[in-house]
Amino acid sequence: MILDLHQQGLTVSAISRETGIDRKTVRKYIERGLEAPAYGPRKPRATVIDPFASYLRERVKTYPGLTGSRLLRELKERGYTGGYTTVTDFPRDVRPAAHQGHEVRFETPPGAIRSLDC
């Protein structure tokens, strides 16, 4: 892409603005005749809690009210070496959401009284 833009006659500064790449980097790739690398998303890294993920999912789905300290104690018995925060962060995505009621709002002009005969 950089080389194509350069061949079209764009300046280094114009290529930099269009691609979002620093001018020095654009100049370097033009001099070497290379295209800038296209980086994709990184692969997720393995974490300390990964071997215990299925156990945690099962426990939280079966007993949604379990506390983080209880889960940590159970995982320590199974050989977990990580910390408390990692254990408490994991179930947030797995735990079923508590049903939240909703609020009915209405607007009235100043001084008006509205009955709640809904």
N, C-alpha and C positions, 0 to 999 in steps of 0.2 A: 504494500500500500504506500509506504514511504517512497519507494523507488518510482512507483507509478505517478505519484504526485510531483516528484522531482522532474520526471520526464515531461510532464505537462507544463513545466516552466514555473511552478510555484517556488517561492523563496523558502529558505529554511524556517524563517519566522512564521510564514503562512502555514507551512506543513505542521509546525509545532502547535499553532493555534487550532488547526483543524483536527489533529489527532490527539491532542492533549498530552503529547510527549515533549519533554524538555528539548530546547534547541540544540544543546550539546549532544544529546542522544541522537537526534535526527541527523546532525552533521556526521556523527560517528558511523551510523548505518549507511548513509549515502557514500561516504569515503570507502567503506568496506564492501559496498555492493550487496548488503544483506537486508533482509526484512526484519523488522522488530519482532521479537517473540510474542506470541499471543498466549497469555497465561489463562488457564481455566481455573475452576474452583478446586481448592485443595481437598485431598481425601481426608475424611475425619480420622483423628488420631485415636488410638486405643487409650482408654482411661482405666483407672484402678477399679471402678465400679462395674465395668462391662461384664466380667464373669458372673456377677450377681444380679444382673438386670432382669433375667427371667424370674428369679426368685422374688425380687422386689415387686415386679408387676403382679405376680400371683398374690402376694400378701396384701398389697394395697387394694387390689380389686376385690378380694375376699373380705378384708377388714379395712374400709376406707378411713376409719377413725384412728388408726395406729399413729403414734407420735414418732418423730424423728429419733428420739432417744431410744425408743423401743426397737425401731428398725435397726439402729446402729448396734445395739446390744445383740440382736439376733445375727447380724452380719459378722460381728466380731467372733461369735461362736463358730461361724463357718469359715473363718480365716481371713476376713476382710482387714486390710491394713490402712485404709484411707481414713479421711476425717469426717466429722459430723456434717459439715456444710454440704459436702458432696452427696451424702445420704439424704439430706433434707431437700436438696434441689431436684434430685431425680424424680420423686413421685409427683411433683407439681404437674407434669404433663400427663401422667398416668391416672392419677386420682380422679374419680368421677366428680364432676362439678356439682357443688351444692346448689339446689334450686333457689334462685334469687327471685323474690317477689318484685313486682314492678310498681312504680308510683304513677298514679293518674294525676296529671297536672291540668289545670285549667286557669284561664286568665279572666279576671273581671275588671270592669272599669272602677276607678276609685269611688268608694262610697257605696257600691252596689253589693248586695248580699245575695248569694246563690245558695239554694238548698242542695243537699247531697242526696237527691232522690234518684240514684243511679240504678 
